[in-house]
Amino acid sequence: MHLLFLDESGQLAERRFFALGGIALRDRDWPELRDAWQRTLEAHAWPLDREVKWHGIRKGEVPPALADAIVETLAHAPFTAYVTLLDVELGLREAPEFFADDETT
């Protein structure tokens, strides 16, 4: 069995970009990923129950050493990452029929 985590970024109403991304991993690999993640956070005194958001890394809310360690950990993690990006303005222009009943039009 595989586990799948999905998350979105962006807002369709802003008429810019909207991304849907995620990771898929085998259920037997979950303990390895969880343990590596927790070890990384603990090594940098980051609370296990506190999220690490990408915008927090970009804005400096996440210490640079922790951000680097997270990237390193995820680079070696046993999952496959996926992302799809929707260019809302391009979609409205090139395929308006798909947005006919959408509140962004």
TIMI-2910 file (N, C-alpha, C, CB; in pm, 1 decimal, decimal comma, always signed):
<rs>
+----------+----------+----------+----------+----------+----------+----------+----------+----------+----------+----------+----------+------+
!      n_x !      n_y !      n_z !     ca_x !     ca_y !     ca_z !      c_x !      c_y !      c_z !     cb_x !     cb_y !     cb_z ! resn !
+----------+----------+----------+----------+----------+----------+----------+----------+----------+----------+----------+----------+------+
!    +84,2 !   -116,0 !     +0,0 !     +0,0 !     +0,0 !     +0,0 !    +90,2 !   +124,3 !     +0,0 !    -96,6 !     -1,3 !   +122,0 !  Met !
!    +40,7 !   +232,9 !    -58,6 !   +111,3 !   +360,7 !    -59,8 !    +31,2 !   +463,7 !    +18,2 !   +136,0 !   +409,1 !   -204,6 !  His !
!   +102,5 !   +555,2 !    +80,3 !    +41,2 !   +669,3 !   +148,2 !    +60,0 !   +790,6 !    +59,0 !   +103,4 !   +692,9 !   +290,9 !  Leu !
!    -37,3 !   +879,4 !    +58,5 !    -33,6 !   +997,7 !    -25,2 !    -69,0 !  +1119,5 !    +58,4 !   -129,2 !   +983,6 !   -144,9 !  Leu !
!    +13,5 !  +1222,2 !    +50,1 !    -13,9 !  +1350,2 !   +114,4 !    -19,2 !  +1455,8 !     +5,8 !    +94,1 !  +1385,2 !   +222,5 !  Phe !
!   -127,1 !  +1534,2 !     +2,5 !   -143,2 !  +1642,2 !    -95,2 !   -164,8 !  +1773,6 !    -22,7 !   -261,0 !  +1613,4 !   -191,2 !  Leu !
!   -117,5 !  +1881,3 !    -83,8 !   -137,7 !  +2014,8 !    -28,3 !   -142,9 !  +2113,3 !   -144,1 !    -24,6 !  +2052,7 !    +73,3 !  Asp !
!   -218,8 !  +2219,6 !   -125,7 !   -230,2 !  +2320,5 !   -230,2 !   -160,9 !  +2448,4 !   -188,1 !   -376,7 !  +2348,1 !   -263,2 !  Glu !
!   -129,9 !  +2528,2 !   -287,0 !    -69,8 !  +2658,0 !   -262,0 !   -125,5 !  +2754,9 !   -364,5 !    +86,2 !  +2651,6 !   -268,5 !  Ser !
!   -170,9 !  +2868,8 !   -317,9 !   -228,4 !  +2968,9 !   -406,4 !   -379,0 !  +2974,5 !   -391,7 !   -191,2 !  +2940,1 !   -550,7 !  Gly !
!   -436,0 !  +3075,5 !   -452,6 !   -580,5 !  +3092,3 !   -449,6 !   -629,8 !  +3120,2 !   -590,8 !   -621,6 !  +3206,4 !   -352,9 !  Gln !
!   -725,2 !  +3042,4 !   -636,3 !   -776,2 !  +3058,2 !   -771,8 !   -829,6 !  +3199,3 !   -796,2 !   -885,4 !  +2956,0 !   -798,6 !  Leu !
!   -890,2 !  +3259,7 !   -696,8 !   -948,5 !  +3393,2 !   -713,4 !   -842,7 !  +3499,8 !   -742,8 !  -1026,3 !  +3431,5 !   -588,5 !  Ala !
!   -717,8 !  +3474,5 !   -707,4 !   -611,3 !  +3571,6 !   -735,5 !   -572,3 !  +3573,7 !   -882,9 !   -489,0 !  +3540,6 !   -651,0 !  Glu !
!   -619,2 !  +3473,8 !   -959,3 !   -593,3 !  +3465,5 !  -1103,6 !   -444,4 !  +3461,7 !  -1136,6 !   -657,3 !  +3583,1 !  -1174,4 !  Arg !
!   -368,4 !  +3397,1 !  -1054,2 !   -225,9 !  +3382,4 !  -1082,5 !   -196,9 !  +3234,5 !  -1097,1 !   -137,5 !  +3446,7 !   -970,4 !  Arg !
!   -111,6 !  +3182,9 !  -1014,5 !    -76,9 !  +3041,3 !  -1020,8 !   -139,6 !  +2967,7 !   -903,7 !    +76,1 !  +3022,0 !  -1021,0 !  Phe !
!   -171,9 !  +2843,1 !   -927,5 !   -225,1 !  +2754,9 !   -824,9 !   -150,3 !  +2623,6 !   -837,6 !   -380,7 !  +2735,1 !   -839,0 !  Phe !
!    -95,4 !  +2576,0 !   -729,0 !    -17,2 !  +2452,6 !   -732,4 !    -80,2 !  +2347,2 !   -642,2 !   +128,2 !  +2479,4 !   -689,8 !  Ala !
!    -72,0 !  +2225,2 !   -685,6 !   -111,0 !  +2110,8 !   -604,9 !     +8,8 !  +2017,1 !   -604,8 !   -241,9 !  +2040,1 !   -660,3 !  Leu !
!    +59,7 !  +1989,0 !   -487,8 !   +176,4 !  +1903,7 !   -477,3 !   +158,8 !  +1801,2 !   -368,1 !   +300,2 !  +1986,1 !   -451,9 !  Gly !
!   +249,0 !  +1708,4 !   -365,1 !   +239,8 !  +1607,3 !   -261,5 !   +351,1 !  +1506,1 !   -270,8 !   +107,8 !  +1537,9 !   -268,7 !  Gly !
!   +341,8 !  +1410,4 !   -181,5 !   +436,9 !  +1300,0 !   -180,4 !   +360,8 !  +1168,1 !   -171,3 !   +537,2 !  +1314,1 !    -62,7 !  Ile !
!   +421,6 !  +1065,9 !   -226,5 !   +370,2 !   +930,1 !   -215,5 !   +483,2 !   +842,7 !   -164,0 !   +315,0 !   +877,4 !   -352,6 !  Ala !
!   +450,4 !   +756,0 !    -69,8 !   +551,6 !   +664,3 !    -19,0 !   +488,0 !   +531,8 !    +17,8 !   +623,9 !   +724,4 !   +102,0 !  Leu !
!   +568,2 !   +428,3 !    +14,7 !   +519,1 !   +297,0 !    +57,4 !   +492,4 !   +301,9 !   +207,1 !   +621,4 !   +183,8 !    +22,6 !  Arg !
!   +387,2 !   +236,2 !   +249,0 !   +352,3 !   +239,4 !   +391,2 !   +465,7 !   +186,9 !   +478,6 !   +225,9 !   +157,8 !   +416,1 !  Asp !
!   +542,1 !    +92,8 !   +429,8 !   +652,1 !    +37,6 !   +509,9 !   +767,8 !   +137,1 !   +526,4 !   +703,8 !    -90,9 !   +445,5 !  Arg !
!   +771,0 !   +242,7 !   +440,7 !   +874,9 !   +345,0 !   +450,4 !   +837,3 !   +459,8 !   +543,3 !   +905,3 !   +399,4 !   +313,9 !  Asp !
!   +711,4 !   +462,8 !   +587,3 !   +667,1 !   +571,8 !   +673,7 !   +751,6 !   +584,5 !   +800,8 !   +521,9 !   +551,4 !   +711,1 !  Trp !
!   +779,7 !   +476,2 !   +873,7 !   +860,1 !   +492,0 !   +995,9 !   +997,3 !   +554,5 !   +969,2 !   +878,6 !   +357,0 !  +1063,0 !  Pro !
!  +1061,4 !   +519,9 !   +858,1 !  +1191,8 !   +577,9 !   +824,4 !  +1180,2 !   +728,0 !   +800,4 !  +1250,8 !   +509,2 !   +700,4 !  Glu !
!  +1078,7 !   +769,3 !   +725,6 !  +1058,8 !   +911,5 !   +698,7 !  +1026,2 !   +987,1 !   +827,3 !   +946,7 !   +931,3 !   +595,6 !  Leu !
!   +934,7 !   +933,6 !   +906,9 !   +896,6 !   +997,5 !  +1033,6 !  +1017,1 !  +1012,8 !  +1126,0 !   +786,7 !   +915,9 !  +1103,9 !  Arg !
!  +1094,6 !   +906,6 !  +1140,1 !  +1209,4 !   +911,0 !  +1230,9 !  +1315,3 !  +1010,3 !  +1182,5 !  +1271,1 !   +771,4 !  +1245,0 !  Asp !
!  +1341,8 !  +1013,4 !  +1052,0 !  +1440,5 !  +1108,4 !   +997,8 !  +1392,9 !  +1252,1 !  +1019,2 !  +1465,0 !  +1082,1 !   +846,4 !  Ala !
!  +1264,2 !  +1276,1 !   +996,8 !  +1207,0 !  +1409,8 !  +1015,7 !  +1219,7 !  +1452,6 !  +1162,0 !  +1058,4 !  +1412,5 !   +971,7 !  Trp !
!  +1180,4 !  +1365,0 !  +1251,6 !  +1185,2 !  +1398,7 !  +1393,9 !  +1327,9 !  +1418,5 !  +1442,9 !  +1117,5 !  +1290,3 !  +1475,7 !  Gln !
!  +1421,3 !  +1335,5 !  +1398,5 !  +1562,2 !  +1353,4 !  +1436,8 !  +1614,3 !  +1489,4 !  +1390,1 !  +1649,4 !  +1240,0 !  +1377,6 !  Arg !
!  +1576,4 !  +1528,2 !  +1268,3 !  +1621,4 !  +1657,1 !  +1213,8 !  +1567,0 !  +1772,0 !  +1297,2 !  +1577,1 !  +1672,9 !  +1066,7 !  Thr !
!  +1439,2 !  +1768,7 !  +1328,6 !  +1379,5 !  +1875,8 !  +1409,0 !  +1440,5 !  +1879,8 !  +1549,0 !  +1227,1 !  +1857,2 !  +1418,4 !  Leu !
!  +1454,0 !  +1764,8 !  +1611,3 !  +1509,6 !  +1759,6 !  +1747,4 !  +1653,4 !  +1809,5 !  +1750,9 !  +1503,1 !  +1616,8 !  +1802,3 !  Glu !
!  +1732,0 !  +1779,9 !  +1648,6 !  +1872,1 !  +1823,2 !  +1644,2 !  +1883,7 !  +1975,0 !  +1640,1 !  +1942,6 !  +1762,7 !  +1523,0 !  Ala !
!  +1776,3 !  +2042,2 !  +1599,1 !  +1776,7 !  +2188,2 !  +1589,1 !  +1679,7 !  +2252,7 !  +1688,2 !  +1741,3 !  +2230,7 !  +1447,1 !  His !
!  +1639,9 !  +2173,8 !  +1789,2 !  +1551,9 !  +2221,4 !  +1896,5 !  +1422,0 !  +2282,8 !  +1842,4 !  +1625,5 !  +2324,1 !  +1982,2 !  Ala !
!  +1369,4 !  +2226,4 !  +1735,4 !  +1241,7 !  +2270,9 !  +1679,2 !  +1133,1 !  +2179,0 !  +1734,5 !  +1243,7 !  +2269,1 !  +1520,9 !  Trp !
!  +1028,1 !  +2233,1 !  +1793,9 !   +923,1 !  +2148,3 !  +1852,1 !   +859,9 !  +2055,6 !  +1748,0 !   +814,7 !  +2235,3 !  +1916,0 !  Pro !
!   +840,7 !  +1930,2 !  +1784,5 !   +785,6 !  +1832,1 !  +1692,0 !   +642,9 !  +1866,3 !  +1650,3 !   +789,1 !  +1694,3 !  +1754,5 !  Leu !
!   +571,5 !  +1939,7 !  +1733,8 !   +433,2 !  +1972,9 !  +1701,1 !   +419,5 !  +2106,7 !  +1627,4 !   +350,7 !  +1976,2 !  +1827,6 !  Asp !
!   +531,4 !  +2168,5 !  +1592,2 !   +527,6 !  +2295,7 !  +1519,6 !   +555,9 !  +2271,4 !  +1371,3 !   +630,4 !  +2396,5 !  +1579,1 !  Arg !
!   +468,7 !  +2324,8 !  +1286,2 !   +487,2 !  +2308,4 !  +1142,1 !   +611,6 !  +2380,6 !  +1092,3 !   +365,1 !  +2359,1 !  +1067,6 !  Glu !
!   +664,3 !  +2330,1 !   +984,6 !   +771,0 !  +2398,2 !   +912,1 !   +711,8 !  +2434,0 !   +776,4 !   +902,3 !  +2308,2 !   +898,7 !  Val !
!   +684,4 !  +2561,0 !   +755,4 !   +622,1 !  +2607,4 !   +631,7 !   +728,3 !  +2663,5 !   +537,6 !   +514,3 !  +2714,3 !   +661,4 !  Lys !
!   +709,2 !  +2643,1 !   +406,9 !   +804,3 !  +2694,1 !   +308,8 !   +816,4 !  +2845,5 !   +319,9 !   +761,8 !  +2654,4 !   +166,7 !  Trp !
!   +702,5 !  +2914,2 !   +338,3 !   +712,7 !  +3060,1 !   +349,3 !   +789,8 !  +3099,7 !   +474,9 !   +572,6 !  +3124,2 !   +350,9 !  His !
!   +788,8 !  +3016,6 !   +577,1 !   +868,3 !  +3041,3 !   +696,5 !  +1017,4 !  +3029,6 !   +668,9 !   +828,7 !  +2945,1 !   +806,2 !  Gly !
!  +1052,6 !  +2939,5 !   +579,6 !  +1192,9 !  +2926,9 !   +538,9 !  +1232,4 !  +3049,4 !   +457,3 !  +1216,3 !  +2796,3 !   +456,9 !  Ile !
!  +1148,0 !  +3086,0 !   +361,4 !  +1176,5 !  +3202,5 !   +275,7 !  +1187,0 !  +3331,8 !   +355,6 !  +1068,2 !  +3217,2 !   +169,4 !  Arg !
!  +1103,8 !  +3347,2 !   +457,8 !  +1099,4 !  +3471,9 !   +535,1 !  +1195,4 !  +3472,4 !   +653,7 !   +959,0 !  +3496,2 !   +584,6 !  Lys !
!  +1268,5 !  +3364,4 !   +672,9 !  +1365,1 !  +3359,3 !   +782,2 !  +1306,7 !  +3320,9 !   +916,9 !  +1431,2 !  +3490,2 !   +794,8 !  Gly !
!  +1179,9 !  +3280,3 !   +920,1 !  +1118,0 !  +3237,3 !  +1045,9 !  +1171,6 !  +3101,3 !  +1090,8 !   +965,3 !  +3231,0 !  +1030,4 !  Glu !
!  +1220,0 !  +3024,5 !   +994,5 !  +1284,3 !  +2896,5 !  +1023,0 !  +1434,5 !  +2922,7 !  +1014,4 !  +1237,5 !  +2781,5 !   +922,0 !  Val !
!  +1509,6 !  +2888,6 !  +1118,6 !  +1654,5 !  +2913,3 !  +1115,7 !  +1720,2 !  +2848,6 !   +993,3 !  +1720,1 !  +2860,2 !  +1244,3 !  Pro !
!  +1813,5 !  +2918,8 !   +929,9 !  +1877,9 !  +2866,3 !   +808,6 !  +1941,5 !  +2728,2 !   +827,9 !  +1983,7 !  +2963,3 !   +761,7 !  Pro !
!  +2001,2 !  +2703,2 !   +942,0 !  +2063,5 !  +2571,4 !   +964,7 !  +1957,9 !  +2461,3 !   +964,7 !  +2141,4 !  +2570,1 !  +1098,6 !  Ala !
!  +1842,5 !  +2488,5 !  +1024,0 !  +1733,2 !  +2391,0 !  +1022,7 !  +1680,1 !  +2374,0 !   +880,6 !  +1619,2 !  +2434,8 !  +1118,1 !  Leu !
!  +1662,2 !  +2483,3 !   +808,9 !  +1613,6 !  +2475,0 !   +670,9 !  +1706,4 !  +2388,4 !   +586,3 !  +1601,5 !  +2615,7 !   +609,3 !  Ala !
!  +1836,8 !  +2409,7 !   +598,6 !  +1933,8 !  +2328,9 !   +524,1 !  +1924,9 !  +2181,8 !   +563,2 !  +2076,0 !  +2380,7 !   +548,1 !  Asp !
!  +1910,7 !  +2155,5 !   +691,9 !  +1902,0 !  +2017,4 !   +739,2 !  +1774,4 !  +1949,7 !   +689,2 !  +1907,2 !  +2013,3 !   +892,4 !  Ala !
!  +1665,6 !  +2023,3 !   +682,7 !  +1540,5 !  +1967,4 !   +631,8 !  +1554,6 !  +1931,9 !   +484,5 !  +1424,4 !  +2066,4 !   +652,0 !  Ile !
!  +1611,7 !  +2021,8 !   +406,8 !  +1631,9 !  +1993,5 !   +264,1 !  +1718,5 !  +1869,1 !   +247,5 !  +1697,3 !  +2114,7 !   +192,4 !  Val !
!  +1824,1 !  +1859,9 !   +325,1 !  +1912,9 !  +1742,0 !   +319,3 !  +1837,0 !  +1614,6 !   +356,6 !  +2034,3 !  +1760,6 !   +413,9 !  Glu !
!  +1758,0 !  +1621,3 !   +462,0 !  +1679,8 !  +1504,6 !   +505,0 !  +1581,8 !  +1462,1 !   +397,0 !  +1604,3 !  +1535,2 !   +635,1 !  Thr !
!  +1509,3 !  +1557,6 !   +341,3 !  +1409,4 !  +1523,8 !   +240,2 !  +1472,9 !  +1475,4 !   +110,1 !  +1321,2 !  +1644,1 !   +212,4 !  Leu !
!  +1592,8 !  +1523,2 !    +80,9 !  +1661,7 !  +1479,2 !    -40,5 !  +1694,0 !  +1329,8 !    -37,0 !  +1789,8 !  +1559,2 !    -59,7 !  Ala !
!  +1705,1 !  +1274,6 !    +83,4 !  +1738,0 !  +1132,9 !    +98,2 !  +1619,9 !  +1050,2 !   +148,7 !  +1855,2 !  +1116,9 !   +192,6 !  His !
!  +1503,5 !  +1111,0 !   +155,2 !  +1385,8 !  +1042,5 !   +209,7 !  +1325,6 !   +947,4 !   +105,5 !  +1279,8 !  +1145,6 !   +255,8 !  Ala !
!  +1260,7 !   +841,9 !   +155,1 !  +1206,2 !   +738,7 !    +65,5 !  +1066,8 !   +773,0 !    +12,8 !  +1201,0 !   +605,5 !   +137,8 !  Pro !
!  +1054,6 !   +882,3 !    -60,8 !   +925,0 !   +915,9 !   -119,6 !   +944,3 !   +972,0 !   -259,8 !   +849,1 !  +1017,1 !    -31,1 !  Phe !
!   +834,6 !   +980,6 !   -331,3 !   +831,7 !  +1043,7 !   -462,2 !   +748,1 !  +1169,9 !   -449,7 !   +774,4 !   +947,3 !   -571,8 !  Thr !
!   +800,2 !  +1280,7 !   -498,8 !   +729,2 !  +1408,5 !   -490,4 !   +662,2 !  +1438,9 !   -623,9 !   +826,1 !  +1523,1 !   -450,9 !  Ala !
!   +545,8 !  +1500,5 !   -615,7 !   +468,7 !  +1539,4 !   -733,5 !   +422,7 !  +1682,9 !   -718,4 !   +347,8 !  +1445,6 !   -754,5 !  Tyr !
!   +410,9 !  +1752,7 !   -830,0 !   +351,1 !  +1885,7 !   -829,1 !   +288,7 !  +1912,5 !   -965,5 !   +456,8 !  +1994,7 !   -793,8 !  Val !
!   +177,8 !  +1981,8 !   -963,2 !   +116,7 !  +2030,6 !  -1086,3 !    +87,0 !  +2177,7 !  -1065,9 !    -13,3 !  +1950,3 !  -1123,4 !  Thr !
!   +108,1 !  +2256,0 !  -1168,2 !    +92,6 !  +2400,3 !  -1158,4 !    -11,1 !  +2446,3 !  -1259,9 !   +227,8 !  +2472,5 !  -1181,1 !  Leu !
!   -107,1 !  +2522,4 !  -1213,1 !   -210,5 !  +2578,1 !  -1298,5 !   -186,4 !  +2727,1 !  -1313,4 !   -351,6 !  +2550,1 !  -1241,5 !  Leu !
!   -172,9 !  +2771,2 !  -1437,1 !   -163,2 !  +2913,3 !  -1467,9 !   -306,3 !  +2959,5 !  -1494,6 !    -66,6 !  +2941,8 !  -1592,1 !  Asp !
!   -367,8 !  +3022,4 !  -1397,0 !   -509,5 !  +3056,0 !  -1403,6 !   -540,1 !  +3149,2 !  -1520,7 !   -554,2 !  +3120,1 !  -1273,0 !  Val !
!   -462,1 !  +3253,9 !  -1538,5 !   -487,6 !  +3347,4 !  -1648,4 !   -478,1 !  +3278,2 !  -1783,8 !   -389,0 !  +3464,1 !  -1642,7 !  Glu !
!   -378,0 !  +3193,2 !  -1801,1 !   -363,8 !  +3120,0 !  -1926,6 !   -484,3 !  +3029,2 !  -1947,4 !   -233,1 !  +3037,6 !  -1927,6 !  Leu !
!   -527,7 !  +2963,5 !  -1843,1 !   -644,6 !  +2877,3 !  -1853,6 !   -770,4 !  +2954,1 !  -1891,0 !   -666,6 !  +2804,6 !  -1723,8 !  Gly !
!   -790,3 !  +3069,9 !  -1830,1 !   -906,7 !  +3151,7 !  -1863,6 !   -904,2 !  +3195,1 !  -2010,1 !   -912,6 !  +3274,6 !  -1772,8 !  Leu !
!   -785,6 !  +3222,9 !  -2059,9 !   -771,1 !  +3269,6 !  -2197,3 !   -781,5 !  +3154,5 !  -2298,3 !   -637,6 !  +3341,5 !  -2213,9 !  Arg !
!   -714,7 !  +3043,8 !  -2270,1 !   -705,1 !  +2934,8 !  -2367,2 !   -816,0 !  +2830,3 !  -2357,1 !   -574,1 !  +2867,2 !  -2351,6 !  Glu !
!   -877,2 !  +2815,4 !  -2242,8 !   -982,0 !  +2714,1 !  -2224,8 !  -1094,3 !  +2769,8 !  -2137,4 !   -923,4 !  +2584,9 !  -2161,7 !  Ala !
!  -1157,6 !  +2878,8 !  -2180,4 !  -1259,3 !  +2942,8 !  -2095,9 !  -1378,0 !  +2852,5 !  -2063,9 !  -1309,3 !  +3067,6 !  -2162,9 !  Pro !
!  -1403,1 !  +2753,0 !  -2148,6 !  -1517,1 !  +2663,8 !  -2123,6 !  -1502,4 !  +2586,2 !  -1992,1 !  -1532,8 !  +2565,7 !  -2239,7 !  Glu !
!  -1379,6 !  +2564,9 !  -1947,0 !  -1357,3 !  +2493,3 !  -1821,7 !  -1383,3 !  +2582,6 !  -1700,6 !  -1214,9 !  +2439,0 !  -1816,7 !  Phe !
!  -1388,9 !  +2711,8 !  -1720,9 !  -1407,0 !  +2807,5 !  -1611,7 !  -1544,3 !  +2875,5 !  -1617,3 !  -1296,6 !  +2913,0 !  -1615,9 !  Phe !
!  -1631,4 !  +2830,9 !  -1704,5 !  -1758,8 !  +2898,7 !  -1729,0 !  -1840,4 !  +2919,2 !  -1602,8 !  -1839,9 !  +2820,7 !  -1828,2 !  Ala !
!  -1843,0 !  +2821,0 !  -1514,1 !  -1920,3 !  +2833,8 !  -1390,6 !  -1835,6 !  +2866,5 !  -1270,4 !  -1995,4 !  +2708,4 !  -1364,5 !  Asp !
!  -1710,2 !  +2899,3 !  -1292,4 !  -1616,6 !  +2926,5 !  -1183,9 !  -1631,9 !  +3069,3 !  -1134,0 !  -1472,9 !  +2901,6 !  -1229,5 !  Asp !
!  -1617,3 !  +3087,9 !  -1004,3 !  -1630,7 !  +3221,7 !   -945,1 !  -1515,7 !  +3314,4 !   -982,4 !  -1639,5 !  +3210,7 !   -794,3 !  Glu !
!  -1407,4 !  +3263,3 !  -1043,8 !  -1294,8 !  +3349,2 !  -1080,1 !  -1319,5 !  +3423,7 !  -1210,2 !  -1168,1 !  +3267,2 !  -1091,6 !  Thr !
!  -1423,1 !  +3387,9 !  -1285,3 !  -1449,2 !  +3452,9 !  -1414,2 !  -1536,8 !  +3573,9 !  -1397,1 !  -1514,0 !  +3355,9 !  -1511,4 !  Thr !
+----------+----------+----------+----------+----------+----------+----------+----------+----------+----------+----------+----------+------+
</rs>
